[in-house]
C-alpha cells in the first residue's frame, strides 16, 4: 500500500488498528502503554513506518510470527 498515514493525537491502540488495516498484520500492544502520537507517515514500508512511529515514543516492536507484531516498552 502506498500513501500517507495521518495521525492526530492517536492512542497506541488506534495506531495498532491502522497498522492492521494498512498492512494486514495483527498488532498486539502490551498493557500499560498510554502514549499518543501525531504526524504524517509514508505507508509504503512497514518496517520504516514502525520505526518512525515507535522511536519517538520509545516503543519497541518485534515480529512474533509471519503476521503478528508486538509493541512494548
C-alpha atoms as one frame of an Amber mdcrd trajectory, in Angstrom:
protein
   0.000   0.000   0.000   1.267   3.450  -0.872   0.148   6.733   0.652   0.259
   8.763   3.822  -0.859   7.717   7.262  -2.087  10.765   9.187  -2.267  10.597
  12.953  -3.602  13.329  15.234  -3.109  12.645  18.952  -3.787   8.961  18.231
  -3.622   6.402  21.017  -1.330   3.429  20.563  -4.445   1.266  20.154  -5.587
   3.498  17.278  -2.137   3.177  15.703  -2.293  -0.606  16.087  -5.705  -0.650
  14.348  -4.340   1.424  11.459  -1.306  -0.838  11.031  -3.624  -3.846  10.978
  -5.799  -2.266   8.254  -2.968  -0.896   6.108  -0.582  -3.837   6.276  -2.716
  -6.851   7.204  -0.755  -7.710  10.347  -2.157  -8.389  13.796  -0.718  -5.915
  16.302  -0.506  -6.848  19.980   0.086  -3.970  22.419   1.487  -4.726  25.865
  -0.584  -3.442  28.804   0.250  -0.106  30.348   1.258   1.742  27.179  -0.657
   5.019  27.080   1.388   7.016  24.564  -0.161   9.249  21.924   1.305  10.220
  18.577   0.702  12.810  15.865   2.232  13.151  12.430   2.133  12.127   8.798
   3.936   8.938   7.827   4.549   7.305   4.482   2.856   3.911   4.409   4.971
   2.174   1.763   7.291   0.182   4.008   6.015  -1.430   7.206   9.417  -1.581
   8.918  10.090   2.117   8.253   6.599   3.099   9.411   7.052   1.153  12.657
  10.416   2.775  13.283   9.099   6.294  12.668   6.061   5.674  14.885   7.805
   3.789  17.709  11.152   5.562  18.095   9.858   8.993  19.243   7.668   7.449
  21.958  10.283   4.878  22.959   8.371   1.768  21.961   9.906  -1.482  20.798
   8.407  -3.708  18.152   9.099  -7.296  17.236   7.651  -9.614  14.632   6.429
 -12.619  16.615   5.462 -14.736  13.623   4.566 -14.221   9.993   1.624 -11.898
  10.678   1.910 -10.569  14.254   3.750  -7.529  15.587   4.146  -6.872  19.341
   4.570  -3.317  20.658   6.184  -2.945  24.080   8.324  -0.664  26.255
